[in-house]
Amino acid sequence: MTPRFAFIGLVVADMAASLAFYRRLGLDIPASADTEPHVDVDLPGGLQLVFDTVDVARAIEPDWEPPQGGHHAAIAFRCDDPAEVDKLYAELVAAGHTGHLPPWDAFWGQRYAVVLDPDGHHVDLLATL
């Protein structure tokens, strides 16, 4: 049997804040998940985005500590067009999230921006130019 990619997992300090951020990006996550220590979100194509609290991470690995320096994961959301990248970036920053790289026309042919989720994970917003 060949292994198949299954999920992207993120450890979060505040489940409700993290899930609210990803809801703004269009993920369908029930409000009841805000108080759970572990949340699986089904994505198109059979993948999942999985969230665990710090307590869950430490229950699995007692010496777990958050990564230090640089970014430790990147998640990308494709937008319909370049204007949507600009609009979504502005909405997220206006909602209090940290803008990391404002929208620009990247040399590889995409409108591209990066915002940080509540735990500092890089979330890329992109659209074909």
Secondary structure, DSSP 8 states (H G I E B T S, - for coil): ------EEEEEES-HHHHHHHHHHTT----GGGGG-SEEEEE-GGG-EEEEEEHHHHHHHSTT-----SS-S-EEEEE-SSHHHHHHHHHHHHHTT-EEEEEEEE-TTSEEEEEEE-TT--EEEEEEE-
